[in-house]
Amino acid sequence: MPRANLYDLRLATMRRLFFKLDRIRHHALRRSYGWTGIEIGCHTINMAQVCKIDNRWLLTAVWSIEHTTPYPLESIPIASPSDEAFGWLASEEICEYGLAPTLELLENLNSLFHGRDCAATLTDGMIAYRELELPSSDSAETKSMVRSEIALETECELEELSTDCWELPSNRPRAETPSFGAVSLKKSTALLLASDLLNAGFECQTLDAVPCAMARATAMVVEDRDVSTLAVDLGYYQATVTLVVAGKPLMSRGLRSFGLIQLLEQIARTFEISMSDAKTLLFQSPSTRNGNPTEKDEFSNPLQQKLNGFFQSLSNEIDKTIHYANRTYRSITPYQLLLMGAGVRISNIDRAIEARIGLPTHTWAIDLSENLFGNQHVATFAIAAGLSMLAWEAM
């Protein structure tokens, strides 16, 4: 074969090889991105997307937006125009009016997040999670029993419910029947949410419960599957405490008296300021509030007194949860606490809770891509990141 023709053949072969490698690289890169995780809360929508590179999780994009429709907090006897900026939706409003006004603002995020697929969750217990003890049976019969049990508890018709369930680890020493974790949601709510997300440019693949998303977020930072972790999501509506074992929720409690809304109400009353100003004050660092405060100043400060009371009451509830887990699951007791949610923005909250509980307490965090900055309070996006991780379970 002439030399020139051999050269042309090699060149053509190399081009085909590079073309195949490029397609493989593009396919692998596309699959390395998770779905866009969307956490829809009563005050804020948090969005996040993660990437998996060599078994390492990387947070590649985040976005947060407050609801555009304000909810008047009638329990606060303070009228201020700035309160209009504190958008707060009750759960029934999300169902009745949808999220279209807020989600319309998400339509231009295509350049920030890869792809249209998303996974979403609703806070406030709208996607309910519960543990049930049921007689052992086959999978189809178990799912039917779960639906019937939830329908009785919620007074919903069977045809109105979407449910899923899975068997929990059998670590109860005296348990005679297996335990199941179950999630449920009204079909009308699911269809409304999927429609609103589609109008915003996202195709909803999965609706997940908050404890399940918390468990997945925990698995991203706790590599040892034998280490049980008590994950604590500090949201505006409530605090959610979930015992996570091997990346799955084993038990969960919703603490409605410990949402940031209640703390902001107390601060607003104490200082006679608006809710928006109370939020600004709550999330400021102590040095910004008081210059360089001494320890005595911190304990005498009215805001610090409110925070100390909040930390102590929350720690008491966490401690009750730990004791319950120790009694119920003797071979699985919490080794550490993992904090996530909007409440992590409160200065030194991890140290305050660790000092009261006595367990190692950490704030959720994974590596960030180059376009993100470390001062973005990454732990507020933990649940959204856990939702993004669902893409790999679907593969």
WOJO-V994600 format. One record per residue. N is the residue number from 1. RES is the residue in three letters. SS is DSSP state (H for helix, E for strand, - for the rest). D_LAST is the distance of its C-alpha to the last C-alpha in Angstrom with 1 decimal. Layout:
N:RES:SS:D_LAST / N:RES:SS:D_LAST
This chain:
1:MET:-:47.1 / 2:PRO:-:48.6 / 3:ARG:H:47.2 / 4:ALA:H:46.2 / 5:ASN:H:44.2 / 6:LEU:H:42.4 / 7:TYR:H:41.6 / 8:ASP:H:40.2 / 9:LEU:H:38.1 / 10:ARG:H:36.7 / 11:LEU:H:36.1 / 12:ALA:H:34.3 / 13:THR:H:32.2 / 14:MET:H:31.3 / 15:ARG:H:30.4 / 16:ARG:H:28.0 / 17:LEU:H:26.5 / 18:PHE:H:26.2 / 19:PHE:H:24.7 / 20:LYS:H:21.9 / 21:LEU:H:21.4 / 22:ASP:H:21.3 / 23:ARG:H:18.6 / 24:ILE:H:16.5 / 25:ARG:H:17.4 / 26:HIS:H:16.6 / 27:HIS:H:13.2 / 28:ALA:H:12.5 / 29:LEU:H:14.2 / 30:ARG:H:12.4 / 31:ARG:H:9.0 / 32:SER:H:11.0 / 33:TYR:E:11.9 / 34:GLY:-:10.6 / 35:TRP:-:11.6 / 36:THR:E:15.3 / 37:GLY:E:16.3 / 38:ILE:E:19.5 / 39:GLU:E:21.8 / 40:ILE:E:24.7 / 41:GLY:-:27.8 / 42:CYS:-:31.4 / 43:HIS:-:32.6 / 44:THR:E:29.7 / 45:ILE:E:26.3 / 46:ASN:E:24.3 / 47:MET:E:21.4 / 48:ALA:E:19.3 / 49:GLN:E:16.5 / 50:VAL:E:15.3 / 51:CYS:E:14.4 / 52:LYS:E:13.4 / 53:ILE:E:15.8 / 54:ASP:-:16.6 / 55:ASN:-:15.3 / 56:ARG:E:17.5 / 57:TRP:E:16.8 / 58:LEU:E:18.7 / 59:LEU:E:19.7 / 60:THR:E:20.0 / 61:ALA:E:21.3 / 62:VAL:E:23.0 / 63:TRP:E:25.2 / 64:SER:E:27.5 / 65:ILE:E:29.8 / 66:GLU:E:32.3 / 67:HIS:-:32.9 / 68:THR:-:35.5 / 69:THR:-:37.2 / 70:PRO:-:39.5 / 71:TYR:-:40.1 / 72:PRO:-:43.7 / 73:LEU:-:43.9 / 74:GLU:-:47.2 / 75:SER:-:47.5 / 76:ILE:-:48.4 / 77:PRO:-:52.1 / 78:ILE:-:51.5 / 79:ALA:-:51.5 / 80:SER:-:50.3 / 81:PRO:H:49.1 / 82:SER:H:46.5 / 83:ASP:H:44.8 / 84:GLU:H:43.6 / 85:ALA:H:41.2 / 86:PHE:-:39.6 / 87:GLY:-:37.2 / 88:TRP:-:36.2 / 89:LEU:-:34.7 / 90:ALA:-:35.2 / 91:SER:H:32.3 / 92:GLU:H:34.3 / 93:GLU:H:34.8 / 94:ILE:H:31.0 / 95:CYS:H:30.9 / 96:GLU:H:34.1 / 97:TYR:H:34.0 / 98:GLY:-:30.4 / 99:LEU:-:29.2 / 100:ALA:H:30.1 / 101:PRO:H:32.9 / 102:THR:H:30.7 / 103:LEU:H:27.5 / 104:GLU:H:29.7 / 105:LEU:H:30.1 / 106:LEU:H:26.4 / 107:GLU:-:26.5 / 108:ASN:-:27.3 / 109:LEU:-:24.5 / 110:ASN:-:22.5 / 111:SER:-:23.8 / 112:LEU:-:22.9 / 113:PHE:-:19.2 / 114:HIS:-:16.7 / 115:GLY:-:15.4 / 116:ARG:-:16.1 / 117:ASP:E:13.1 / 118:CYS:E:14.2 / 119:ALA:E:14.1 / 120:ALA:E:17.7 / 121:THR:E:20.1 / 122:LEU:E:23.8 / 123:THR:-:26.2 / 124:ASP:-:29.5 / 125:GLY:-:27.9 / 126:MET:-:27.0 / 127:ILE:-:23.6 / 128:ALA:E:25.4 / 129:TYR:E:24.3 / 130:ARG:E:26.6 / 131:GLU:E:27.2 / 132:LEU:E:28.8 / 133:GLU:E:30.6 / 134:LEU:E:30.4 / 135:PRO:-:31.8 / 136:SER:-:29.4 / 137:SER:-:28.2 / 138:ASP:-:25.4 / 139:SER:H:22.2 / 140:ALA:H:23.4 / 141:GLU:H:26.8 / 142:THR:H:25.5 / 143:LYS:H:23.4 / 144:SER:H:26.7 / 145:MET:H:28.8 / 146:VAL:H:26.6 / 147:ARG:H:27.0 / 148:SER:H:30.7 / 149:GLU:H:31.2 / 150:ILE:H:29.7 / 151:ALA:H:31.6 / 152:LEU:H:34.8 / 153:GLU:H:34.2 / 154:THR:H:33.4 / 155:GLU:-:35.7 / 156:CYS:-:33.1 / 157:GLU:-:33.0 / 158:LEU:H:30.2 / 159:GLU:H:29.2 / 160:GLU:H:28.9 / 161:LEU:E:26.2 / 162:SER:E:22.4 / 163:THR:E:21.5 / 164:ASP:E:19.0 / 165:CYS:E:20.0 / 166:TRP:E:19.3 / 167:GLU:E:21.9 / 168:LEU:-:23.2 / 169:PRO:-:24.6 / 170:SER:-:28.1 / 171:ASN:-:30.2 / 172:ARG:-:32.9 / 173:PRO:-:36.1 / 174:ARG:-:37.7 / 175:ALA:-:34.8 / 176:GLU:-:35.6 / 177:THR:-:32.7 / 178:PRO:E:29.0 / 179:SER:E:27.5 / 180:PHE:E:24.5 / 181:GLY:E:22.7 / 182:ALA:E:22.4 / 183:VAL:E:21.5 / 184:SER:E:23.3 / 185:LEU:E:24.0 / 186:LYS:E:26.4 / 187:LYS:H:24.9 / 188:SER:H:27.4 / 189:THR:H:26.2 / 190:ALA:H:22.6 / 191:LEU:H:23.7 / 192:LEU:H:26.1 / 193:LEU:H:23.6 / 194:ALA:H:21.0 / 195:SER:H:24.0 / 196:ASP:H:25.3 / 197:LEU:H:22.1 / 198:LEU:H:21.8 / 199:ASN:H:25.5 / 200:ALA:-:24.7 / 201:GLY:-:22.1 / 202:PHE:-:18.8 / 203:GLU:E:16.5 / 204:CYS:E:15.7 / 205:GLN:E:12.3 / 206:THR:E:13.2 / 207:LEU:E:16.6 / 208:ASP:-:16.9 / 209:ALA:-:20.1 / 210:VAL:H:21.7 / 211:PRO:H:21.9 / 212:CYS:H:18.2 / 213:ALA:H:17.6 / 214:MET:H:20.5 / 215:ALA:H:19.0 / 216:ARG:H:15.8 / 217:ALA:H:18.2 / 218:THR:H:20.4 / 219:ALA:H:17.8 / 220:MET:H:17.5 / 221:VAL:H:21.2 / 222:VAL:-:22.1 / 223:GLU:-:20.7 / 224:ASP:-:22.9 / 225:ARG:-:21.4 / 226:ASP:-:25.0 / 227:VAL:-:26.2 / 228:SER:-:26.4 / 229:THR:E:26.6 / 230:LEU:E:28.2 / 231:ALA:E:26.3 / 232:VAL:E:28.7 / 233:ASP:E:27.7 / 234:LEU:E:31.0 / 235:GLY:-:30.6 / 236:TYR:-:33.3 / 237:TYR:-:33.4 / 238:GLN:-:32.9 / 239:ALA:E:31.8 / 240:THR:E:29.0 / 241:VAL:E:29.2 / 242:THR:E:26.2 / 243:LEU:E:26.4 / 244:VAL:E:23.1 / 245:VAL:E:22.6 / 246:ALA:-:19.7 / 247:GLY:-:17.6 / 248:LYS:E:18.5 / 249:PRO:E:21.5 / 250:LEU:E:24.3 / 251:MET:E:26.9 / 252:SER:E:27.5 / 253:ARG:E:30.6 / 254:GLY:E:31.3 / 255:LEU:E:34.5 / 256:ARG:H:35.8 / 257:SER:H:39.0 / 258:PHE:H:37.3 / 259:GLY:-:35.6 / 260:LEU:H:36.8 / 261:ILE:H:38.5 / 262:GLN:H:41.0 / 263:LEU:H:41.7 / 264:LEU:H:42.2 / 265:GLU:H:44.6 / 266:GLN:H:46.7 / 267:ILE:H:46.8 / 268:ALA:H:47.7 / 269:ARG:H:50.6 / 270:THR:H:51.8 / 271:PHE:H:52.2 / 272:GLU:-:52.8 / 273:ILE:-:50.1 / 274:SER:-:47.3 / 275:MET:H:43.8 / 276:SER:H:42.6 / 277:ASP:H:45.2 / 278:ALA:H:44.4 / 279:LYS:H:40.7 / 280:THR:H:42.1 / 281:LEU:H:44.4 / 282:LEU:H:41.9 / 283:PHE:-:39.4 / 284:GLN:-:42.2 / 285:SER:-:42.9 / 286:PRO:H:46.1 / 287:SER:H:47.7 / 288:THR:H:47.2 / 289:ARG:H:48.7 / 290:ASN:H:51.6 / 291:GLY:-:52.2 / 292:ASN:-:52.3 / 293:PRO:-:52.6 / 294:THR:-:54.1 / 295:GLU:H:52.8 / 296:LYS:H:55.7 / 297:ASP:H:54.8 / 298:GLU:H:51.3 / 299:PHE:H:52.4 / 300:SER:H:55.1 / 301:ASN:-:52.9 / 302:PRO:H:52.2 / 303:LEU:H:48.6 / 304:GLN:H:48.1 / 305:GLN:H:49.7 / 306:LYS:H:47.1 / 307:LEU:H:44.3 / 308:ASN:H:45.8 / 309:GLY:H:46.1 / 310:PHE:H:42.5 / 311:PHE:H:41.3 / 312:GLN:H:43.4 / 313:SER:H:42.5 / 314:LEU:H:38.8 / 315:SER:H:39.2 / 316:ASN:H:41.2 / 317:GLU:H:38.3 / 318:ILE:H:35.8 / 319:ASP:H:38.4 / 320:LYS:H:38.7 / 321:THR:H:34.9 / 322:ILE:H:35.1 / 323:HIS:H:38.1 / 324:TYR:H:36.4 / 325:ALA:H:33.3 / 326:ASN:H:35.8 / 327:ARG:H:37.7 / 328:THR:H:34.8 / 329:TYR:-:32.4 / 330:ARG:-:34.9 / 331:SER:-:32.5 / 332:ILE:-:30.2 / 333:THR:-:32.1 / 334:PRO:-:30.9 / 335:TYR:-:31.5 / 336:GLN:E:31.0 / 337:LEU:E:30.5 / 338:LEU:E:27.9 / 339:LEU:E:29.0 / 340:MET:E:27.0 / 341:GLY:-:27.8 / 342:ALA:H:30.8 / 343:GLY:H:33.3 / 344:VAL:H:32.4 / 345:ARG:H:34.5 / 346:ILE:-:37.6 / 347:SER:-:39.4 / 348:ASN:-:39.3 / 349:ILE:H:37.5 / 350:ASP:H:35.6 / 351:ARG:H:39.0 / 352:ALA:H:40.7 / 353:ILE:H:38.4 / 354:GLU:H:38.2 / 355:ALA:H:42.0 / 356:ARG:H:42.2 / 357:ILE:H:39.5 / 358:GLY:-:40.1 / 359:LEU:-:36.4 / 360:PRO:E:34.7 / 361:THR:E:33.2 / 362:HIS:E:30.8 / 363:THR:E:29.3 / 364:TRP:-:25.6 / 365:ALA:-:24.9 / 366:ILE:-:22.4 / 367:ASP:E:23.2 / 368:LEU:E:23.9 / 369:SER:-:23.5 / 370:GLU:-:26.8 / 371:ASN:-:27.1 / 372:LEU:-:27.1 / 373:PHE:-:30.1 / 374:GLY:-:30.5 / 375:ASN:-:32.8 / 376:GLN:-:30.3 / 377:HIS:-:30.0 / 378:VAL:H:26.4 / 379:ALA:H:26.2 / 380:THR:H:26.7 / 381:PHE:H:23.2 / 382:ALA:H:21.6 / 383:ILE:H:20.3 / 384:ALA:H:18.9 / 385:ALA:H:17.2 / 386:GLY:H:15.7 / 387:LEU:H:14.4 / 388:SER:H:12.9 / 389:MET:-:11.0 / 390:LEU:H:9.1 / 391:ALA:H:6.7 / 392:TRP:H:5.3 / 393:GLU:H:5.5 / 394:ALA:-:3.8 / 395:MET:-:0.0
